[in-house]
Amino acid sequence: MARASLKPPSAPLAPDAGDALETLVHQFADPLSFFRELVQNSVDAGSREVEIRFEYEPPRGGGEGAMVVHVDDWGEGMDRAIIDTQLTRLFSSSKEGDLTKIGKFGIGFVSVFALEPDAVCVDTSRGGENWRVLFRKDRTFTRIARDEPVEGTKVRLIKSASRDEFEKLRERAREVVAYWCRHLPAEVRFDGKRINEPLDLDLPVTVRHVEADTEVVAGYTIDGARFSGYYNKGLTLLEEPSGLFPGVAFKLSSRYLEHTLTRDNVVRDRNFDKAIGIVQRLVERELPARLFERLEEEVARDPESEAAGRLYLLATRRLERRPRCLAASAARRVFRDLAGTPVTLGAVREAARRGRLERSVPGSAVGEALARGGSLVLHAAAGGPAAAALANLFGLIPEGADERLCRPQPLEDGRIPAGAAALCRATADLLRAGKAKLSGVHLARFDTPASRIADRVAVTQRSFGETTPLDDARKLGASVFSRKRALVLNAAHPAVARLLVLAPREAELAAYLGLKLFFLDHRLNVELDAELVLRAMEARCRRRTA
């Protein structure tokens, strides 16, 4: 039980002192900033946990109810000397010049009155002394000696409020506490749930530096934005989007950082410059190295993954901003060839310089043929992250090998289907009857990985089995200036499979239908169709009457 002190209630402040106090009470833009001040005092008092609780007492017999806000800590507490010289006297702080404390001005507690409470009650114990300090609405106070001790300091704010006002204030207070106490090492609980978190950044690539009383974490942002956060022992001093380094976010927590009197900025002094120097070294040296290290790891796992895409984007942005970094990163193995072998940036740059750089996917007939021919063919699917990086860094045209070229795969001898000879012979006869410059008709497979001709019935080639530009794959001329070309039928196409069944009985009809499908999507017209039908019928009649 508390017993009354012999000391009478304090008298109201003199007018000039009252004006000064009023200024200090309303010094912060947000009245709820008092949570920051109380938590700061708790941490300075050595408390490893702070508990913030909201309670609502419904009205009795009409009128408004009351909210009770608790801020409890388990720190060193206060004795009478501290209460008289620090809690109840402005600008008298033992923290001045002590870099182990966050607060510097001895005015933090005054901020509780910005909420305009009806009463504030502080219970505290230290050195065998147990005290309750009761502040009234007019900010006069009474110090009362208590019989029972408390561990640390317990602060209660009582204020008349409706249920709706209580709920809105509690939700807003949760946001305020989460912001200001974001990275405190002490556990800060709000209505029973921990609200603070470790000093970290949720970014694909980060680096960390820790030394005595200073910790920095920095990373590249995906959208290229800037961010800087400054903290003292994890208590937020300032967070701002206008960071110091393009495309970089960092958080800096140091006991050497101090906030300004109004708590809206960081003091830019020698200590600040020293701390920023640590950040700069981290951003310029360790962060780029970690980026390429992470990219190497991800490419070794899957160069087409979403994670690889983010890292390629960050690496590209880094190299575009600082081209000299390309030479410094030449040994980094951040691409893979079709066989899965890691390839360095230097090798890619050299291949691009010689015009022998290509991209494809494993299993591509085109890609493998180009690799055998001496080109460096990288594993980079169309529209994928590696392809975008190659285009941005080395000017590799957006169209990869498989978007420009095709390469039908000849059938092995044991896999040539029945009906192939009849279909090819009848097709060749039909074309030569029309004076087409034809070297032969062949059967092949078009369905290799990344093939752009897998759904075509046929293509033409200058020589059967070579790599052919897609733009030439439909050419078949009949003029004196035309070169002979081979017509290659797609053995894996469902329509060709049906024609192979038909060919032993009706070879001419099968040949006509196959050529009609070949010409259908680029130059078939009524005259050509009628001519093909007529040739097919004539050839059939000749065969039947022979």
Backbone torsions as a table, in degrees:
resi	resn	phi	psi	omega
1	MET	NA	141.0	178.5
2	ALA	-85.0	143.8	176.3
3	ARG	-119.8	146.9	-175.5
4	ALA	-65.5	140.7	175.9
5	SER	-81.1	156.3	176.1
6	LEU	-72.7	-15.7	-177.9
7	LYS	-77.7	126.5	-180.0
8	PRO	-72.7	163.4	176.1
9	PRO	-55.2	146.0	179.8
10	SER	-69.1	150.4	177.6
11	ALA	-77.8	155.6	175.5
12	PRO	-58.3	153.1	-179.4
13	LEU	-67.3	149.7	173.1
14	ALA	-63.2	156.9	-174.1
15	PRO	-53.8	-44.4	-176.5
16	ASP	-69.2	-37.7	176.6
17	ALA	-66.5	-38.4	178.5
18	GLY	-62.1	-39.7	177.6
19	ASP	-61.9	-42.3	179.7
20	ALA	-63.3	-43.2	179.7
21	LEU	-63.6	-41.5	179.8
22	GLU	-60.4	-40.0	178.1
23	THR	-62.1	-42.8	-178.5
24	LEU	-69.8	-36.8	179.8
25	VAL	-59.8	-39.9	-175.0
26	HIS	-105.6	27.8	-177.1
27	GLN	-72.6	-21.1	-175.4
28	PHE	-102.6	145.9	-179.0
29	ALA	-64.4	-34.1	-177.6
30	ASP	-109.1	118.5	179.9
31	PRO	-58.3	-27.9	-178.0
32	LEU	-76.5	1.0	175.1
33	SER	-63.4	-12.3	178.9
34	PHE	-61.2	-25.7	176.9
35	PHE	-60.2	-41.7	178.5
36	ARG	-59.7	-44.0	-176.6
37	GLU	-65.9	-40.5	-179.5
38	LEU	-70.0	-41.9	178.3
39	VAL	-64.4	-39.8	178.4
40	GLN	-59.9	-45.0	178.1
41	ASN	-62.1	-37.6	179.9
42	SER	-64.8	-43.5	179.4
43	VAL	-65.9	-40.8	178.1
44	ASP	-62.8	-27.9	179.3
45	ALA	-83.2	4.8	174.7
46	GLY	86.6	13.5	-179.9
47	SER	-75.2	134.9	178.3
48	ARG	-92.4	-1.8	176.8
49	GLU	-152.0	149.2	177.2
50	VAL	-134.6	131.9	-178.1
51	GLU	-115.2	123.8	177.0
52	ILE	-115.1	125.3	-177.7
53	ARG	-133.7	145.3	175.9
54	PHE	-115.4	131.6	175.2
55	GLU	-128.0	149.1	178.2
56	TYR	-124.7	129.4	177.0
57	GLU	-107.4	113.3	-177.5
58	PRO	-60.8	157.1	179.3
59	PRO	-66.5	149.7	177.2
60	ARG	-115.4	114.7	178.6
61	GLY	72.9	34.9	179.0
62	GLY	92.0	170.7	-179.0
63	GLY	83.3	-167.2	-178.1
64	GLU	-87.5	156.7	171.3
65	GLY	-86.2	-163.2	-179.1
66	ALA	-140.7	142.5	173.0
67	MET	-101.9	144.5	176.2
68	VAL	-123.7	120.2	-179.9
69	VAL	-107.0	121.4	-179.9
70	HIS	-104.0	134.1	169.9
71	VAL	-128.8	104.0	-173.8
72	ASP	-112.8	139.6	172.0
73	ASP	-134.3	170.2	-178.7
74	TRP	-125.2	43.4	-177.9
75	GLY	-90.0	-152.6	-173.6
76	GLU	-72.2	-20.4	-177.2
77	GLY	72.8	-173.0	-177.2
78	MET	-134.5	143.4	169.9
79	ASP	-102.3	-175.2	-175.7
80	ARG	-63.0	-38.5	-178.3
81	ALA	-62.3	-42.6	-180.0
82	ILE	-67.5	-40.8	179.0
83	ILE	-60.0	-44.1	-175.8
84	ASP	-73.9	-32.7	-174.6
85	THR	-98.4	-17.3	-176.7
86	GLN	-125.0	-48.0	-175.9
87	LEU	-69.8	-38.7	-172.7
88	THR	-111.2	6.5	176.5
89	ARG	-126.7	129.3	-177.5
90	LEU	-75.6	148.9	173.6
91	PHE	59.1	29.5	175.6
92	SER	-124.7	99.2	-173.0
93	SER	-133.3	129.1	175.1
94	SER	-74.7	-4.2	-178.2
95	LYS	-79.8	-16.9	-175.7
96	GLU	-55.2	124.8	179.1
97	GLY	80.9	1.4	-179.2
98	ASP	-102.1	106.7	-176.7
99	LEU	-76.5	-1.8	175.8
100	THR	-86.5	-4.5	179.4
101	LYS	-111.4	151.5	179.3
102	ILE	-84.0	-49.8	-177.3
103	GLY	-69.9	152.5	-178.4
104	LYS	-133.9	-11.0	-167.4
105	PHE	-117.6	-5.9	177.3
106	GLY	63.9	24.9	-176.8
107	ILE	-120.6	3.5	-172.9
108	GLY	-59.5	-42.4	-175.4
109	PHE	-64.0	-31.2	-178.8
110	VAL	-57.0	-27.5	-175.3
111	SER	-65.0	-16.5	-179.8
112	VAL	-62.7	-24.9	-177.1
113	PHE	-78.6	-6.5	175.2
114	ALA	-65.9	-23.6	177.5
115	LEU	-78.0	-8.2	-178.0
116	GLU	56.3	55.4	-179.7
117	PRO	-73.6	158.9	174.3
118	ASP	-76.7	-28.7	178.6
119	ALA	-161.0	152.9	174.6
120	VAL	-131.1	129.2	-178.2
121	CYS	-120.6	127.9	178.8
122	VAL	-119.1	119.0	174.2
123	ASP	-109.8	132.0	-175.8
124	THR	-157.1	157.1	178.2
125	SER	-141.8	149.1	174.6
126	ARG	-167.8	137.1	175.3
127	GLY	56.8	35.7	-179.6
128	GLY	82.9	-4.6	177.8
129	GLU	-97.1	136.3	-179.4
130	ASN	-125.8	123.3	-172.1
131	TRP	-134.1	149.0	166.8
132	ARG	-123.1	128.4	175.5
133	VAL	-114.4	119.6	-176.0
134	LEU	-110.4	115.7	179.1
135	PHE	-99.5	134.5	178.1
136	ARG	-91.4	176.3	-177.4
137	LYS	-62.6	-31.6	179.2
138	ASP	-84.6	7.6	176.1
139	ARG	73.0	9.7	166.3
140	THR	-75.4	159.4	-175.3
141	PHE	-141.1	160.9	173.9
142	THR	-128.5	133.9	175.8
143	ARG	-99.9	128.4	-175.5
144	ILE	-125.8	131.4	176.1
145	ALA	-79.5	135.9	-179.0
146	ARG	-106.5	151.3	175.9
147	ASP	-79.9	-36.9	-173.1
148	GLU	-102.7	139.0	179.5
149	PRO	-79.9	159.4	169.6
150	VAL	-123.4	152.5	177.5
151	GLU	-89.4	115.3	-179.5
152	GLY	83.5	-140.0	-178.6
153	THR	-135.0	132.3	179.7
154	LYS	-119.3	122.2	-178.6
155	VAL	-113.8	134.0	175.2
156	ARG	-126.1	132.8	174.0
157	LEU	-112.9	128.8	179.8
158	ILE	-116.2	131.3	-177.3
159	LYS	-148.9	135.6	175.8
160	SER	-65.5	136.6	-178.1
161	ALA	-165.9	151.2	171.8
162	SER	-80.2	167.5	178.4
163	ARG	-60.7	-40.8	180.0
164	ASP	-64.7	-43.6	177.4
165	GLU	-62.0	-39.2	178.4
166	PHE	-61.5	-48.3	-177.2
167	GLU	-64.0	-41.9	180.0
168	LYS	-65.1	-42.3	-179.7
169	LEU	-66.2	-39.7	179.5
170	ARG	-63.3	-42.7	-179.8
171	GLU	-66.1	-41.9	177.4
172	ARG	-65.0	-39.3	179.2
173	ALA	-63.4	-37.3	177.8
174	ARG	-59.2	-43.2	178.9
175	GLU	-64.3	-43.2	-178.1
176	VAL	-63.5	-46.8	-178.9
177	VAL	-65.0	-41.5	179.1
178	ALA	-60.8	-35.9	-179.9
179	TYR	-72.2	-54.1	-173.2
180	TRP	-73.0	-29.3	-176.6
181	CYS	-104.7	23.3	-167.8
182	ARG	-51.7	-45.3	-171.9
183	HIS	-123.9	23.6	177.2
184	LEU	-61.3	136.3	176.4
185	PRO	-69.0	-28.5	175.0
186	ALA	-68.4	148.7	179.8
187	GLU	-79.0	123.0	178.4
188	VAL	-111.6	119.0	-179.1
189	ARG	-109.9	139.7	176.9
190	PHE	-121.6	114.4	-175.0
191	ASP	50.1	41.6	173.4
192	GLY	91.2	-8.0	-177.8
193	LYS	-114.0	135.1	179.0
194	ARG	-63.6	136.0	-173.5
195	ILE	-118.0	-13.5	179.4
196	ASN	-99.1	169.2	-172.6
197	GLU	-148.1	163.3	179.4
198	PRO	-63.4	156.0	177.3
199	LEU	-71.0	108.7	-175.9
200	ASP	-160.5	170.6	176.8
201	LEU	-131.3	134.8	179.0
202	ASP	-88.6	76.3	-177.1
203	LEU	-134.2	156.6	-177.0
204	PRO	-63.3	-32.6	-178.1
205	VAL	-132.7	122.2	176.6
206	THR	-137.5	156.6	172.1
207	VAL	-132.4	155.4	-175.7
208	ARG	-133.4	143.8	175.5
209	HIS	-132.3	130.4	179.9
210	VAL	-130.9	128.0	170.2
211	GLU	-140.2	-178.5	-175.2
212	ALA	-53.1	115.7	173.1
213	ASP	66.8	11.3	178.8
214	THR	-139.6	133.6	176.9
215	GLU	-137.6	136.1	179.6
216	VAL	-131.2	136.9	168.8
217	VAL	-129.2	133.0	-177.4
218	ALA	-137.8	150.8	179.5
219	GLY	-160.1	163.3	177.0
220	TYR	-83.4	136.8	176.9
221	THR	-89.7	143.3	-177.4
222	ILE	-65.2	-40.6	-176.1
223	ASP	-89.3	5.9	178.7
224	GLY	78.9	6.5	-178.8
225	ALA	-73.6	165.8	176.3
226	ARG	-109.9	153.0	174.9
227	PHE	-158.7	141.5	173.5
228	SER	-140.3	135.7	177.4
229	GLY	-127.4	132.5	-178.1
230	TYR	-118.4	134.2	-174.9
231	TYR	-141.5	150.6	172.0
232	ASN	-118.0	114.5	-175.5
233	LYS	52.3	34.7	176.8
234	GLY	87.9	-10.7	177.6
235	LEU	-81.5	128.8	-175.7
236	THR	-64.9	126.9	171.5
237	LEU	-99.5	-44.7	-177.8
238	LEU	-163.4	136.3	169.7
239	GLU	-127.2	130.2	-176.8
240	GLU	-144.6	143.9	179.8
241	PRO	-76.0	-17.5	-178.9
242	SER	-87.8	73.3	-178.3
243	GLY	-71.9	175.3	-175.4
244	LEU	-86.9	-19.4	-172.2
245	PHE	-125.2	128.0	-178.6
246	PRO	-59.5	131.3	175.5
247	GLY	71.4	13.7	-175.3
248	VAL	-125.5	138.1	169.5
249	ALA	-112.3	141.0	175.5
250	PHE	-144.6	153.7	172.9
251	LYS	-126.0	131.5	-176.0
252	LEU	-126.0	118.3	176.9
253	SER	-118.4	121.6	-177.2
254	SER	-150.8	141.4	175.7
255	ARG	-68.7	-13.3	-179.9
256	TYR	-82.6	-12.1	179.5
257	LEU	-85.6	140.9	179.4
258	GLU	-131.3	147.3	173.9
259	HIS	-90.0	160.3	177.2
260	THR	-73.4	171.0	-177.7
261	LEU	-57.3	-37.7	-179.0
262	THR	-87.0	2.4	175.6
263	ARG	62.1	22.4	-177.9
264	ASP	-109.8	8.6	179.3
265	ASN	-161.1	176.1	178.1
266	VAL	-106.9	139.5	177.1
267	VAL	-67.6	122.0	-177.5
268	ARG	-93.7	79.6	-177.7
269	ASP	-117.4	-165.2	-178.2
270	ARG	-62.9	-38.2	177.9
271	ASN	-63.3	-39.8	177.7
272	PHE	-62.2	-46.9	-179.6
273	ASP	-61.0	-38.4	179.1
274	LYS	-64.2	-43.8	179.9
275	ALA	-65.8	-41.0	179.0
276	ILE	-65.4	-31.7	176.0
277	GLY	-60.6	-37.0	176.4
278	ILE	-64.2	-44.0	179.0
279	VAL	-61.2	-44.0	-177.6
280	GLN	-61.3	-43.5	178.3
281	ARG	-63.0	-38.7	-179.8
282	LEU	-65.1	-42.9	-177.1
283	VAL	-71.1	-38.5	-173.8
284	GLU	-85.2	-22.2	-175.8
285	ARG	-115.0	-60.7	-170.9
286	GLU	-76.8	-35.5	-177.2
287	LEU	-66.2	-46.7	176.8
288	PRO	-59.8	-40.9	179.8
289	ALA	-61.9	-41.4	179.7
290	ARG	-68.2	-36.3	178.3
291	LEU	-57.6	-50.3	-177.8
292	PHE	-72.1	-29.4	174.8
293	GLU	-64.3	-45.1	178.0
294	ARG	-65.2	-38.4	179.3
295	LEU	-64.7	-42.6	176.6
296	GLU	-58.3	-43.6	-179.2
297	GLU	-63.2	-43.7	-176.6
298	GLU	-72.3	-38.6	178.7
299	VAL	-64.4	-37.8	177.4
300	ALA	-63.1	-29.2	179.2
301	ARG	-84.3	-52.0	-179.3
302	ASP	-165.5	103.9	-176.4
303	PRO	-68.8	-12.0	-178.6
304	GLU	-106.1	11.2	-178.4
305	SER	-75.0	163.6	177.2
306	GLU	-63.8	-38.2	178.6
307	ALA	-63.5	-42.6	177.5
308	ALA	-61.4	-37.9	179.0
309	GLY	-60.2	-43.8	178.7
310	ARG	-63.8	-41.1	-178.4
311	LEU	-70.3	-38.6	175.2
312	TYR	-60.2	-41.8	179.5
313	LEU	-61.5	-45.0	-179.6
314	LEU	-66.0	-41.6	179.8
315	ALA	-65.8	-41.1	178.7
316	THR	-61.8	-45.0	179.8
317	ARG	-62.1	-40.9	179.3
318	ARG	-63.6	-45.5	-176.5
319	LEU	-72.6	-31.6	177.5
320	GLU	-68.4	-36.8	-179.6
321	ARG	-75.3	-32.9	-178.3
322	ARG	-130.4	80.3	-176.1
323	PRO	-55.1	-29.4	-179.5
324	ARG	-64.6	-20.2	178.7
325	CYS	-67.5	-20.7	179.4
326	LEU	-62.9	-43.5	178.0
327	ALA	-67.1	-40.0	-179.3
328	ALA	-67.8	-24.4	-178.2
329	SER	-103.4	15.7	-173.5
330	ALA	-59.6	-29.5	-177.1
331	ALA	-85.2	-2.3	-178.4
332	ARG	-73.7	129.1	-178.3
333	ARG	-93.8	83.8	-172.8
334	VAL	-112.1	12.5	171.4
335	PHE	-133.9	166.2	174.8
336	ARG	-132.0	145.7	175.3
337	ASP	-87.2	-176.6	-174.4
338	LEU	-65.8	-23.0	178.5
339	ALA	-85.6	-1.9	-179.4
340	GLY	88.6	6.6	-179.4
341	THR	-78.7	130.1	177.5
342	PRO	-61.6	142.3	-178.1
343	VAL	-126.8	135.1	-177.5
344	THR	-81.0	159.2	174.7
345	LEU	-60.2	-37.4	179.7
346	GLY	-62.8	-41.7	178.6
347	ALA	-66.0	-37.9	178.5
348	VAL	-66.3	-43.1	179.8
349	ARG	-62.3	-41.2	-179.5
350	GLU	-67.3	-41.8	178.1
351	ALA	-63.6	-38.6	177.4
352	ALA	-65.0	-40.0	179.5
353	ARG	-62.1	-36.2	-178.8
354	ARG	-87.1	-1.2	-179.2
355	GLY	72.8	26.5	-178.1
356	ARG	-119.7	30.1	-180.0
357	LEU	-104.6	128.6	178.9
358	GLU	-137.5	166.1	173.9
359	ARG	-133.7	148.6	179.3
360	SER	-163.3	-160.8	177.1
361	VAL	-131.3	154.7	179.4
362	PRO	-56.1	138.0	179.6
363	GLY	91.0	-9.9	179.8
364	SER	-68.8	126.0	177.7
365	ALA	-62.7	-38.3	179.4
366	VAL	-65.4	-49.7	-178.6
367	GLY	-60.6	-43.9	-179.3
368	GLU	-66.2	-36.0	177.8
369	ALA	-66.3	-41.9	178.4
370	LEU	-65.3	-38.5	177.7
371	ALA	-63.3	-41.1	177.0
372	ARG	-64.2	-26.5	-179.9
373	GLY	-84.6	0.9	175.1
374	GLY	106.1	0.4	177.7
375	SER	-82.9	151.9	172.2
376	LEU	-89.3	109.9	-176.8
377	VAL	-108.1	115.7	-176.2
378	LEU	-97.0	148.9	175.5
379	HIS	-72.7	102.9	-177.8
380	ALA	-157.1	102.8	-178.4
381	ALA	-72.8	152.4	178.3
382	ALA	-57.5	130.4	179.5
383	GLY	77.7	1.0	-178.4
384	GLY	-87.0	173.6	-176.2
385	PRO	-66.2	-39.9	-179.9
386	ALA	-65.8	-38.1	179.0
387	ALA	-62.6	-42.9	179.1
388	ALA	-63.4	-41.4	179.4
389	ALA	-63.7	-42.1	179.7
390	LEU	-64.2	-38.8	179.3
391	ALA	-66.8	-42.8	-176.7
392	ASN	-73.6	-38.7	-174.2
393	LEU	-85.8	-37.0	-171.2
394	PHE	-122.1	6.8	177.6
395	GLY	68.1	17.7	178.4
396	LEU	-65.2	128.5	-173.7
397	ILE	-58.7	144.8	-177.7
398	PRO	-55.9	-33.6	178.1
399	GLU	-76.3	119.3	177.2
400	GLY	-82.3	-177.1	-177.5
401	ALA	-56.7	-42.6	-176.0
402	ASP	-74.5	-17.4	176.0
403	GLU	-86.1	-12.9	-178.5
404	ARG	-111.4	-25.4	-169.4
405	LEU	-128.3	160.1	172.3
406	CYS	-137.9	157.5	-179.8
407	ARG	-151.3	90.0	175.4
408	PRO	-59.6	144.5	-177.9
409	GLN	-101.9	114.4	179.2
410	PRO	-56.5	146.2	179.6
411	LEU	-76.9	142.9	173.6
412	GLU	-69.2	153.0	-174.2
413	ASP	-53.7	-41.4	-177.0
414	GLY	-76.1	-5.8	-177.1
415	ARG	-110.9	8.5	179.0
416	ILE	-76.5	120.4	-174.8
417	PRO	-73.9	158.5	173.5
418	ALA	-63.7	145.2	-178.6
419	GLY	91.7	-10.4	-177.9
420	ALA	-64.2	-45.9	-177.7
421	ALA	-62.4	-42.9	-178.6
422	ALA	-65.8	-43.7	-178.6
423	LEU	-65.9	-44.6	-178.2
424	CYS	-65.6	-41.9	-178.6
425	ARG	-65.4	-45.8	-179.2
426	ALA	-65.3	-38.0	179.2
427	THR	-65.5	-43.1	178.3
428	ALA	-62.7	-42.4	179.8
429	ASP	-62.0	-41.6	-177.9
430	LEU	-64.3	-40.7	-179.6
431	LEU	-71.4	-42.4	-179.2
432	ARG	-67.7	-26.9	176.3
433	ALA	-65.3	-25.6	176.9
434	GLY	-95.1	14.2	176.8
435	LYS	69.1	19.2	178.9
436	ALA	-66.2	142.0	177.6
437	LYS	-81.2	92.0	-171.5
438	LEU	-121.4	131.6	175.8
439	SER	-94.1	-19.4	179.0
440	GLY	162.4	168.0	177.0
441	VAL	-120.8	133.6	-174.2
442	HIS	-134.0	165.0	176.8
443	LEU	-116.4	136.0	-179.2
444	ALA	-152.5	173.5	175.7
445	ARG	-103.8	137.5	-179.0
446	PHE	-109.1	-0.1	-166.6
447	ASP	-97.5	38.9	174.4
448	THR	-77.5	160.9	-178.9
449	PRO	-54.2	137.9	177.8
450	ALA	68.1	8.7	-179.3
451	SER	-65.3	135.0	177.1
452	ARG	-95.0	4.2	-178.9
453	ILE	-118.2	11.3	-175.4
454	ALA	-60.6	-27.2	-177.9
455	ASP	-99.1	7.0	178.6
456	ARG	-88.8	148.6	176.6
457	VAL	-76.1	-37.0	-176.8
458	ALA	-159.0	157.9	171.4
459	VAL	-136.8	168.3	174.7
460	THR	-117.9	152.5	179.2
461	GLN	-138.5	152.6	175.6
462	ARG	-66.2	-42.0	173.9
463	SER	-133.9	134.3	-176.9
464	PHE	-61.1	130.1	176.6
465	GLY	92.7	-3.1	-179.8
466	GLU	-84.3	174.6	173.2
467	THR	-86.6	125.4	-170.9
468	THR	-121.9	133.7	173.0
469	PRO	-61.2	137.0	-179.4
470	LEU	-59.7	-31.4	179.9
471	ASP	-65.5	-21.6	-179.0
472	ASP	-98.8	-3.9	-169.4
473	ALA	-73.1	-4.2	177.3
474	ARG	-114.1	1.9	-176.4
475	LYS	-72.1	133.8	173.1
476	LEU	-162.0	101.5	-173.1
477	GLY	-101.5	170.0	178.9
478	ALA	-132.1	2.6	-177.8
479	SER	-83.7	169.8	-179.3
480	VAL	-67.7	-19.5	-178.8
481	PHE	-91.2	-7.4	-177.7
482	SER	-76.7	143.3	173.9
483	ARG	-89.5	151.3	176.4
484	LYS	-67.2	140.4	178.3
485	ARG	-134.6	156.9	177.4
486	ALA	-95.9	138.4	173.1
487	LEU	-96.6	127.8	-176.4
488	VAL	-118.2	120.3	179.3
489	LEU	-90.5	142.6	-177.5
490	ASN	-84.6	101.8	-176.7
491	ALA	-64.1	-22.5	-177.8
492	ALA	-89.4	-3.0	-179.1
493	HIS	-79.6	135.5	-178.3
494	PRO	-57.5	-37.9	-179.4
495	ALA	-66.5	-41.4	179.0
496	VAL	-65.4	-37.2	177.2
497	ALA	-59.5	-39.2	177.5
498	ARG	-68.6	-37.1	179.3
499	LEU	-66.9	-34.3	178.3
500	LEU	-65.1	-31.9	176.0
501	VAL	-72.3	-36.5	-178.3
502	LEU	-75.9	-31.9	-169.8
503	ALA	-56.9	-41.7	-179.5
504	PRO	-60.0	-26.3	-179.4
505	ARG	-99.2	-41.6	-176.9
506	GLU	-132.1	70.9	-174.9
507	ALA	-61.6	-40.9	-176.6
508	GLU	-66.8	-42.1	178.3
509	LEU	-64.3	-42.5	178.8
510	ALA	-62.5	-40.9	179.2
511	ALA	-64.6	-43.2	178.7
512	TYR	-60.5	-47.4	-178.4
513	LEU	-63.4	-39.5	179.0
514	GLY	-63.8	-43.2	179.9
515	LEU	-69.6	-35.0	177.6
516	LYS	-61.4	-42.2	177.7
517	LEU	-66.1	-36.2	179.2
518	PHE	-65.0	-44.9	-177.7
519	PHE	-81.8	-15.0	-170.3
520	LEU	-59.8	-38.7	-172.5
521	ASP	-92.4	7.7	177.9
522	HIS	-144.5	-32.6	179.4
523	ARG	-153.0	21.6	177.6
524	LEU	-74.0	133.2	173.6
525	ASN	-137.2	177.8	-175.4
526	VAL	-61.1	-41.0	-177.7
527	GLU	-65.7	-44.8	-179.8
528	LEU	-66.2	-40.0	179.4
529	ASP	-62.9	-44.4	179.7
530	ALA	-63.8	-37.6	-180.0
531	GLU	-66.2	-40.7	178.9
532	LEU	-65.1	-41.6	178.6
533	VAL	-61.9	-45.9	-178.2
534	LEU	-61.7	-43.6	179.0
535	ARG	-63.6	-43.8	-179.6
536	ALA	-61.8	-41.6	-179.0
537	MET	-67.5	-40.4	179.2
538	GLU	-64.0	-43.4	-179.9
539	ALA	-64.8	-38.1	179.3
540	ARG	-65.5	-41.9	179.1
541	CYS	-63.3	-41.7	179.2
542	ARG	-62.4	-42.2	-179.8
543	ARG	-65.8	-39.4	-175.5
544	ARG	-72.8	-25.8	-177.0
545	THR	-99.4	-4.9	-177.3
546	ALA	-71.2	NA	NA
